[in-house]
Amino acid sequence: MKTTDKVRYGVISTASIVPRFCRGMELSGNGIVSAISSRDPLRAEKAAAELSIPKAVRDHREILDDPDIDAVYIPLINSLHYPYAKEALLAGKHVVMEKPFVLHVREAEELFALSEEKKLFLTEAVKTPFLPLYQKILELIRGGTLGEIRYMDFRQSYNSGPYISGWNREKDCGGGVLYGNEAYFFHMAEYLNGLIESCYGNASFFESGAEQQCSLSVRFANNTMAALAVSNQVLFENGMTIYLDHGRIVIPDYWKASEAHVFHGSDGSSETISCPCPWELQYELRHYNTCILSGMTESPVTAPEKTIRYIRFCENLRQMWDNEKKF
């Protein structure tokens, strides 16, 4: 495999997120998309033409066999993440996997062990910790004027579009709002407030067993708490609120945050922090490419132990809900 100053990617799928991935990769400055695959050759060719990708192929194995491709991006149906990532690692490719990473802890442990053995980079693609706004929010919190975090409230809802249809309603495919949204919540909760010690929750379901709605509550090692509410049945005010000793920080659409409203409890004043990021994937991709070019097998931000722990939370929740349905 040749070494260049840019990581050369093959994209396995023409999923709806792929144009955003390609634009983010272009803006990252240290990566390039070299090929795209689809079982429908016309879709692959159309995507390649629209996104200026040099090569379109029908069989993803052509990407895995290509010595001029360093890494693959996998945005497939959730239940296909594990087998395709394993195949890519065995073929000697670095892997950036769309969230959720996989559906089971045993799959995650196997993949991370394989990436370490093969000296290949592997990560779950989670954009939120890399967004510029959160760097400013962390600086504000660490400055101390608002005191310590005491509680965080995360809200996400959608009742139209592809995320509530097709395989997204099927449990066996990894559909449902739990796996569809856990990465944003768990990664950001710990990024801002440290280790999560416990996680509990409840949900309502489609006939398949996939979640229509869920609510989670977590407790941190510092004895503070956070809650997540997700629905694809109704719309509510999306975002995150961080409650501190002397005020609160409100972040609309926290998973693609570009603005935060800070309310100071001491004097009643408020301010707005703005960090526009129209192509928000560029920041995570720049980081992942830097890791790959540096010879790293994992990201310190989206580290394997975090991903495995979050999958364990989800797996335990689903097992608990399945057991409750039996009574």
Secondary structure, 3 states (H helix, E strand, C coil): CCCCCCEEEEEECCCCCHHHHHHHHHHHCCEEEEEEECCCHHHHHHHHHHHCCCEEECCHHHHHCCCCCCEEEECCCHHHHHHHHHHHHHCCCEEEEECCCCCCHHHHHHHHHHHHHHCCCEEEECCHHHCHHHHHHHHHHHHCCCCCEEEEEEEEECCCCHHHCHHHHCHHHCCCHHHHHHHHHHHHHHHHHCCEEEEEEEEEECCCCCEEEEEEEEEECCCCEEEEEEECCCCCCCEEEEEECCEEEEEECHHHCCEEEEEECCCCCEEEEECCCCCCHHHHHHHHHHHHHCCCCCCCCCCHHHHHHHHHHHHHHHHHHHHHHCC
